[in-house]
């Protein structure tokens, strides 16, 4: 069985491609919250992709839920934190809020800063694509690692960037903390890779991206970074495991099993993907 381990963190992480043997198969995403706090996962299907059965839901500590995604589905998941909803499901979240005023995001994405897990199932040449994006900022740690496959290297970062986030980028505190990107915080072209900086040659690392790069060596820190290295591993089947872990250090240098007690786990198979929040 092949597994992909996901663990969360800030600005864009390397893109990885995995070849599927079983095309046309649906995938079940199973969410398990092993955190001490309630989270509210958000779900956004890409344009032209089938909608899943929900666009957002509450996941108390210790609870679980599954979502079925058809072959060819693409979209993203994220975790909202610090939410307050009334009995009718109306309210908002401190981080990752989608602006719907409801538990359901209804086709809206996460307001930055938020760490995003992005997937394309059975994409180009039958490959599955996944990445962890920090372009929109950071609210939880994440890493992607494949076990049991051939050549899928781990990518991501488990460092707690909220603890080391510069004051000018920081949003909130405690369980509702998040770290903004320099682009969002300052809106300047050199941080947003816009205008005259709209190319890989002119969009250069900033002091902020360098700081996060030192904490998360495998992450990308700009929207127009030079082309990321990719791998094209062959998976034994269509099983993925994704795990979110908190704490310092680069988890890509360690076995994922050592990170599982920390934060979130996601397991994907031809019939299932598990998100477990520790």
Number of C-alpha atoms within 10 A of each C-alpha: 13 20 25 31 31 32 36 33 34 38 27 25 30 21 20 23 21 26 24 23 16 14 17 14 18 20 23 19 22 21 22 23 23 23 19 12 15 19 21 22 22 27 27 24 21 16 10 8 16 15 19 16 11 15 19 24 19 20 21 17 16 15 15 17 15 15 16 15 25 19 19 20 21 24 21 20 21 24 26 29 24 19 18 13 14 10 6 8 14 13 16 21 21 18 27 30 29 24 17 15 15 20 28 21 21 18 17 17 22 23 16 22 28 31 32 33 24 19 20 20 26 24 19 12 8 17 20 22 19 23 22 32 28 32 26 23 28 31 31 36 28 34 33 33 24 24 21 16 22 16 14 23 17 24 27 32 35 29 26 23 26 25 15 13 20 14 8 11 19 20 20 13 12 9 14 18 21 29 32 26 28 24 20 16 16 14 13 13 14 20 23 20 21 17 12 10 16 15 15 14 10 15 22 18 16 14 10 15 21 14 17 22 18 11 19 29 17 18 26 28 28 25 21 20 17 13 10 13 8 13 15 16 18 19 23 17 17 28 24 28 25 28 31 30 31 24 16 15 15 18 25 21 9 11 13 26 9 10 22 21 18 18 24 31 30 25 24 22 22 22 16 22 27 25 28 26 31 22
